[in-house]
């Protein structure tokens, strides 16, 4: 088909996307928890150190610790300072939208002891607030700003809460499931 005048695509026309059927693939099996001996020892050390202040669990091959939102900064500071734990590196901070709650996860690593752990806290989606951990790990600066931009989580005490990914005045939280990301009109 010859290109129409002013058609930058050289005659190729965009076709409307067909509605996609629901996926009907095989059921995906969930990986079984498989802590190594080092992971089991770490879980025991965390349980001994924190007692009933935290809930210790397992996420596949990683120890997970669930804490109350207001205790996040204190628990993270202790995770770094405790000689038996020594979590000196914040690998990542992630936020997951479960609609009824937002789960904020701090992925930690100890260079000296070569072990890893995840600290998790749940916050309500209508007023998600946590204390900042930038005083514990400087790397938290960008991670917290990203979580604020995309999910609307407010990190109290953050030294520079300016937007990192979005422009000033951006309306909404594009990381959340409720954000109308795919509601657009073609012109």
Secondary structure as GFF3:
##gff-version 3
##sequence-region A 1 187
A	DSSP	alpha_helix	37	50	.	.	.	ID=ss1
A	DSSP	three_ten_helix	51	53	.	.	.	ID=ss2
A	DSSP	beta_strand	55	59	.	.	.	ID=ss3
A	DSSP	beta_strand	62	66	.	.	.	ID=ss4
A	DSSP	three_ten_helix	69	71	.	.	.	ID=ss5
A	DSSP	alpha_helix	72	81	.	.	.	ID=ss6
A	DSSP	beta_strand	89	97	.	.	.	ID=ss7
A	DSSP	beta_strand	102	110	.	.	.	ID=ss8
A	DSSP	beta_strand	115	123	.	.	.	ID=ss9
A	DSSP	beta_strand	129	131	.	.	.	ID=ss10
A	DSSP	alpha_helix	140	151	.	.	.	ID=ss11
A	DSSP	beta_strand	154	156	.	.	.	ID=ss12
###
